[in-house]
């Protein structure tokens, strides 16, 4: 199971609506205390946290406990991830992956995003840095050249900052199609994440890995089903239907 987060921020610090940029996605916010509780509760229910490398390595296996592996991911590269999520992850020894937009995002103030130094500190603290494109566009609408620039370019930008390889990608907004998958492979990423939930990840889903978002208290029917490995297998038709819709999206050359 791959957990997906965006902002981890005390609710009083969320900026007023008229000060929020379109791409900031403040509606996807969890308070630090709720974030910490959620991580510990998921572990209590039998899931074991692993790095993204370890998670991907399990895709081609049929080990009995593979369905109870969990890895934590964050999209975009928000400053609050460093200020609030990172200390919690370190306290509990939980690895996570941060998918970073490597250049400017339309309308987003620079002080709301992590700096290169903070990315290096995440890396030094045992976290994984992945790519999330250069500017957070809808990849499925880009020309072949623009698509290559966004994906390979973001990889190169981040590798220049970190001094190490960047192997994983998350599609901005979860939007992708066959051309986007091909471009991700050509950019030498080893795996890529979608935003589709419910699916049971396997080697076949390596370039559209299913991720899940839970309610703060893990108390909805959807939460209970997603946390059960057997129900994930039963309901994987839902993920397959969404995947088919994603792969039918046409690109504009």
Buried (B, 14 or more C-beta within 10 A) or exposed (E): BBBBBBBBBEEEEBEEEEEBBEBBBBEEBBBBEBBBBBBEBBBEEEBEBBBBBEBBEBBEEEEEEBBEBBBBBBBBBBBBBBBBBBEBBBEEEBBBBBBBBBEEBEEBEEEBBBBBEBBBBBBEBEBBBBBBBBBBBBBBBBEEEBBBBBBBBBBBBBBEBBEEEBBBBBBBBBBBBBBBBEBBBEBEBBBBBBBBBBBBBBEEBBBBBBBBBBEEEBEEEBBEBBBBBEEBEEBBEBBBEBBEEBBEBEBEE
